[in-house]
Amino acid sequence: MKTVKNNDDYNNIINQKKPILLDFYADWCGPCQTLLPTVEKLAKEYEGKIEIQKVNVDQNPELANKYRVRNIPALYFIKDSVMVDKVIGLASEAELRDKLDLMLN
């Protein structure tokens, strides 16, 4: 799973045609680490259909501020450069899968 490291990375993914899931996290965040295996699994499953990338809020505070991330984990679902949904906190694999499938329609 790729990581958005800077604004150039962000601009490259936001301008593509595929839907995007941004996973805002921090290394010290327990719930973020709990969610990570699920997000990595979904990233492999949806590869080529949805761009799923991580954003470390400590290393990329500008992007976290742009999306007004106040709590983590925070998952932002983006389609056609517009945020269409978000999940704050832990979520089940089924819930995330449902949201990802909706973005493919």
C-alpha positions, 0 to 999 in steps of 0.5 A: 500500500502506498503512502502519500508523502507530500503535496506532489504525491497527493496532486498525482493521485487526486487528478486521476480518474479512479476513486480514492480512499485516503487513510489518515493515521499515525504510527503511535495510534493504536486504533490506526494500527488495528485498522491497518491490516484491513485497509492493506487487504482492501488495497490489494483487493481493489488494486487497479479499481480504487487508489487506496493510500495512507497519509501519516498525519505527523509527516503530512500535517498540511494534507491533514489540515486540508481535510480537517482531520481532527481524530484518527484513524480517518478514512476519506472516500474521494470520487471525481476530486470530491469527498463523498464519504468518510469514516472516523475511528474503527470500522469493520471490513464489511462497512469499508467494502460497502463504501468502496463498492458504492464508489465503483458505481 
